Amino acid sequence: METRINISKVDPKAYEAMIGLEKYLAQSGLDKTLYELIKTRASQINGCAFCINMHTREAIELGETAQRLFLLDAWRETELFTDKERAALALTEAMTLITNGHVPDDVYKEVENHLAPNELAAVIMAIVAINGWNRIAITTRMPLD
């Protein structure tokens, strides 16, 4: 596959805006493992090989198990994920697939039951961020590292 435009080289300020969101997330207190699960799950839905590759490796470096990563796209069928993780994954799927009925009230209420308001804000922004990164990586055909 031929690589397309390299936005970070052509317009570094565009990338700086995305990095600003990442800096917010890094200081937000959001659990890093949960963030990697969110990033991996959204990337699976979006079919972003670059991001799946990156975030599964980062999750493993944080201590995530291969089994949970292998079963992430079938998380509803396992008992490997906590209620908090399950709620965040359901929100990730609803926001990533927003044209499929938007974010249902039951999904939002469930995540709200498991996350403090500041955590919920960070999770929403994390989902926004990874969906943005997925779209950049897929559109520009970022090569695997």
Order of alpha helices (4+ residues) and beta strands (2+ residues): alpha-alpha-alpha-alpha-alpha-alpha-alpha-alpha
